Amino acid sequence: MRRKDREMPLSFAYMVADKCEYASLSMVSPEGRPYCVPITIARDGNSIYFHSAHQGFKTECLRNSPEVCLACVGDTCRAKDKFTTEFESAVITGTASEVICRKEKIHALELICRRHTPDNMSEFDSAISKSLDRTAVWKIEILRITGKRKKYDSNGEEMKFARME
């Protein structure tokens, strides 16, 4: 990380991953070209879960080359009086694998649904019975995670070196 003064502790990086609305998953295509797609995620320990179709370009990329990078963006705020933006982010590198175990797959989908659609959990069992077999679930084992932030305190001073207010 070039801006070490904006680097945040691991706990902060995990917090950003846990609260981001979506993340951008970067992969390498079978032709060796970069490919990136937004996904909704849920974390359980050192694993990040996401769902997809069983077929498609994303699946083809992941099966061809399981090494991935995930970018998560938390809170942002555009400054009104400067040419800058406050932000918080986490970058995760890891290895993706398709979840085959039925129990783990349901667990992962429940985590994703509880995180992104908590008010609809009364319909979870019904949705699982209808769509589990046609839904793929992938797990990223986190190999590295870093967090970064640019934020100003109430006096307008940038809070560097993980300083909190």
C-alpha positions in Angstrom: 0.0 0.0 0.0 1.5 3.3 -1.1 -0.3 5.5 1.4 0.7 3.8 4.7 -0.7 6.8 6.6 -4.2 5.7 5.5 -3.8 2.0 6.2 -6.2 0.7 8.8 -6.1 -2.3 11.1 -7.4 -5.7 10.0 -10.5 -5.3 12.1 -11.4 -2.2 10.1 -10.9 -4.0 6.8 -13.2 -6.9 7.9 -15.8 -4.3 9.1 -15.8 -2.7 5.7 -16.2 -6.1 4.0 -19.0 -6.9 6.4 -21.0 -3.7 5.7 -20.4 -2.9 2.0 -23.5 -3.0 -0.1 -21.7 -4.9 -2.8 -18.2 -5.8 -3.8 -16.3 -5.9 -7.1 -14.9 -9.4 -7.9 -11.9 -9.3 -10.2 -10.9 -12.5 -12.1 -8.9 -13.5 -15.1 -10.8 -14.9 -18.1 -9.7 -18.1 -19.8 -8.2 -15.9 -22.5 -6.0 -14.2 -19.9 -8.0 -10.9 -19.9 -9.2 -9.1 -16.7 -12.8 -9.4 -15.8 -14.7 -7.7 -13.0 -18.3 -8.1 -11.8 -20.2 -6.7 -8.8 -21.5 -9.3 -6.3 -23.3 -9.3 -3.0 -21.3 -11.0 -0.3 -21.4 -12.4 3.3 -18.5 -13.3 5.4 -18.1 -16.2 7.9 -14.7 -16.1 9.6 -12.0 -16.3 6.9 -14.5 -17.1 4.1 -16.5 -14.8 1.8 -19.6 -16.3 0.2 -21.5 -15.2 -2.9 -24.0 -16.8 -5.2 -24.3 -17.1 -9.0 -25.7 -19.2 -11.7 -24.1 -22.6 -12.4 -23.0 -21.4 -15.9 -21.9 -18.1 -17.4 -18.7 -16.2 -17.9 -18.1 -15.5 -14.2 -18.3 -19.3 -13.5 -16.0 -20.0 -16.5 -13.4 -17.5 -15.2 -13.5 -18.9 -11.7 -13.2 -22.5 -12.8 -10.3 -21.6 -15.1 -8.4 -19.5 -12.5 -9.6 -19.5 -8.9 -7.3 -16.7 -7.7 -9.4 -13.6 -7.2 -9.3 -10.1 -5.8 -12.3 -8.5 -4.1 -12.7 -4.7 -3.6 -15.2 -3.5 -1.0 -16.2 0.1 -0.5 -17.8 1.3 2.8 -18.9 4.8 3.6 -18.0 7.7 1.3 -18.5 11.4 1.5 -17.7 14.0 -1.2 -16.1 17.1 0.2 -18.0 20.3 -0.6 -15.1 22.6 -0.2 -12.2 20.5 -1.6 -11.5 18.2 -4.5 -11.5 15.0 -2.5 -13.7 12.3 -1.2 -13.7 10.6 2.2 -13.8 6.8 1.8 -13.1 3.5 3.5 -12.2 0.4 1.6 -11.0 -3.2 1.9 -9.1 -5.2 -0.7 -9.2 -9.0 -0.3 -7.2 -11.5 -2.3 -8.0 -15.2 -2.1 -8.9 -18.4 -3.8 -12.4 -19.2 -4.9 -14.0 -22.6 -4.9 -17.5 -23.8 -5.6 -19.4 -24.9 -2.6 -20.7 -28.5 -3.2 -21.8 -29.5 0.3 -25.6 -28.9 0.6 -25.4 -27.9 4.2 -22.7 -25.4 3.7 -24.5 -24.0 0.6 -27.7 -23.4 2.6 -25.6 -21.8 5.4 -23.9 -19.5 2.9 -27.2 -18.5 1.3 -28.8 -17.8 4.7 -25.8 -15.6 5.6 -26.2 -13.7 2.3 -30.0 -13.3 2.8 -29.8 -12.3 6.4 -27.3 -9.6 5.5 -28.9 -8.2 2.4 -32.7 -9.0 2.8 -33.2 -9.5 6.5 -36.9 -8.5 6.4 -37.7 -11.3 4.0 -36.3 -14.2 6.0 -39.7 -15.7 6.6 -39.6 -16.7 3.0 -36.1 -18.3 3.1 -37.1 -21.9 3.5 -39.6 -21.7 0.6 -37.0 -20.0 -1.6 -34.4 -22.6 -0.8 -36.7 -25.5 -1.7 -37.5 -23.9 -5.1 -34.0 -22.6 -6.1 -31.2 -24.4 -4.2 -30.4 -26.8 -7.1 -30.2 -24.1 -9.7 -28.1 -21.7 -7.5 -24.4 -22.0 -7.3 -22.5 -20.8 -4.2 -18.9 -19.9 -4.2 -16.5 -19.4 -1.3 -13.4 -17.2 -1.3 -10.8 -18.3 1.3 -9.2 -15.0 2.3 -5.4 -15.1 1.9 -4.8 -11.3 2.5 -7.0 -8.4 3.5 -6.1 -4.7 3.8 -8.1 -1.7 4.8 -7.7 1.9 3.9 -9.5 5.1 4.9 -9.5 8.8 4.2 -11.5 10.7 6.8 -11.5 14.1 8.4 -12.2 14.8 12.1 -14.6 17.5 13.3 -11.8 20.1 13.0 -11.2 19.3 9.4 -7.9 17.5 10.0 -7.3 14.2 8.2 -7.2 11.3 10.7 -4.1 9.4 9.7 -2.5 6.3 11.0 -5.8 4.7 12.0 -6.7 7.6 14.4 -10.3 7.5 15.3 -12.5 10.3 16.6 
